[in-house]
Each structure stands twice: as structure tokens, then as C-alpha cells.
Amino acid sequence: MNVVILGRPGAGKGTQGKRIANLFGLQHLSTGDTLRSACRQGSSLGRQIAELIDGGNFVSDELALKLVEQELLASNSSGMIFDGIPRTVRQCGMLDELLEAHGKRIDLVVELDVSEEIARRRLLKRANLEGRADDNAQAIGHRFEVYDTETLPLVELYGSRGLLSSIDGSVLPDNVFASVKAVFEGMCPR
């Protein structure tokens, strides 16, 4: 099973994606984590990526999909949870083509619906705990704008394909997990 997890920055995609991946034996592919790892390596590419991320921007579609393909080829799990990709309608088409080339497809899309106010509070708290450079007030505002214009249209797109399950992501993480788990159990009983 291949799943896309959507939601504005701070919605809890990483938290819920990891928990579901562990429960159902899927690989959690966080493009953000993969990109931050490249930044820490300090290569020329890593520095370019760091500059984009620190400003609240995203890397090119081609680079993001290249990272996804590397993970897909290296994976031996029964499926993946895509966290952070696709971010745009264009990336959605590119991901569909990539998966199709490997005999796979997106089976489910989970949207964690969280207000901008709650997401902002979570991101600022995370900044204090983890020291992430992209969790500053200016970058957060820019990331929300980018999400609203470029990523939010995916909710409608996946909804029109009958793949979307929207979950209230503003409640306690364990309650969100229970709702996400129920959706997954309906799709792939263990």
C-alpha cells in the first residue's frame, strides 16, 4: 500500500506517518528529513538545499522526485508513506508516473486538517525544542502561503479520485493516531 499524507506544516504528518509505518510495516519517506540529512552532510548540494529550506522554500520537483526514486528502489517494504511529497499538482503527476513505472500507485491519501493558528503554535514549539531553522516566524508564514497556493489543491484533486480521507489533526496526537489507524485498517487489515 502506498499512501500520501497531506497537511499544512505543523499538522503532524511526520508523527502520524512514522506511527502508521511502524504499525503496518510500511516505509515512512519524509522528504523533509531526507533533505535535512543532505544539508547536514555539508556538500555543495547540501548547502544549496539548506539555503532553500532555511528560507521556507522547497527544492525543485526533479530533485525531490529523484530522492523518492532512490528510496523506492532501495526499499524492501510492502509500501510507502509519502510525507512531504507531492507538494504540488505537478509533483503529483510526476509521482504517479514514477510509481506507474515501477508497477505501483497511490492507494490512499490522508489529510490531517489543522488550522493555521494551531499549526503555527506547534511549529514555534518545535523550533524551541529542536532548533529547526525553518521553524521561525517569517519562514512559517511563507510556508503557509506556499501550502495554501501550491499544496492545498491536492486535497481537491485526490478527493476527486476518491482517495482522500480527511482527519481532524487538531486533537491530541493519540486521538489523531486512532482516527488514522481506523482509516488504514479499513484499507489493509493486518
Residue pairs with C-beta under 8 A, 6 or more apart in sequence:
1 24
1 26
1 78
1 79
1 107
1 108
1 187
1 188
2 79
2 80
2 82
2 99
2 104
2 105
2 106
2 107
2 108
3 20
3 26
3 79
3 80
3 81
3 82
3 106
3 107
3 108
3 109
3 110
3 184
4 81
4 82
4 85
4 86
4 95
4 106
4 108
4 109
4 110
4 154
4 158
5 13
5 16
5 17
5 81
5 82
5 83
5 109
5 110
5 111
5 112
6 13
6 109
6 110
6 111
6 112
6 151
6 154
6 155
6 158
7 13
7 111
7 112
7 113
7 114
7 169
8 114
8 116
8 119
8 144
8 147
8 148
8 151
9 119
9 123
9 140
9 143
9 144
9 147
10 114
10 118
10 119
10 120
10 121
10 122
10 123
10 126
10 140
11 112
11 113
11 114
11 119
11 169
12 112
12 114
12 122
12 169
12 173
12 176
13 30
13 83
13 84
13 112
14 28
14 30
14 32
14 33
14 83
15 173
16 110
16 112
16 169
16 173
16 176
16 177
16 180
17 28
17 30
17 81
17 83
18 28
19 177
19 180
20 26
20 28
20 81
20 177
20 180
20 181
20 184
21 27
21 28
21 81
23 181
23 184
23 190
24 79
24 184
24 188
24 190
25 77
25 78
26 77
26 78
26 79
26 80
26 81
27 71
27 75
27 77
27 79
27 80
27 81
28 80
28 81
28 83
29 68
29 71
29 80
29 81
29 82
29 83
29 85
30 83
30 84
31 64
31 67
31 68
31 82
31 83
31 84
31 85
32 53
32 83
32 84
34 67
34 71
35 49
35 53
35 59
35 67
36 53
38 45
38 46
38 49
39 46
39 47
39 49
39 50
39 53
40 46
49 59
49 63
50 133
52 58
52 59
53 59
53 133
53 134
54 133
54 134
54 139
55 139
55 142
56 134
56 138
56 139
56 140
56 141
56 142
56 143
56 146
57 142
57 146
58 64
58 87
58 146
61 88
61 90
61 91
61 94
64 85
64 87
64 91
65 85
65 91
65 94
65 95
65 98
68 82
68 85
68 95
68 98
69 98
71 80
72 80
72 98
72 99
72 102
72 104
79 107
82 95
82 106
85 91
85 95
86 92
86 94
86 95
86 154
87 146
87 150
87 151
87 154
88 150
88 151
88 154
89 153
89 154
89 157
92 154
92 157
95 106
96 105
96 106
99 105
99 106
106 158
106 163
107 163
107 187
108 163
108 165
108 183
108 184
108 187
109 154
109 158
109 163
109 164
109 165
110 164
110 165
110 166
110 167
110 180
110 183
111 155
111 158
111 164
111 165
111 166
111 167
112 167
112 169
112 176
112 180
113 166
113 167
113 168
113 169
113 170
114 122
114 169
114 170
115 170
116 144
118 170
119 144
120 140
120 144
123 135
123 140
124 135
124 137
124 140
126 132
126 135
127 135
127 136
133 139
134 143
155 164
155 166
158 164
165 183
167 176
167 179
167 180
167 183
168 176
168 179
169 176
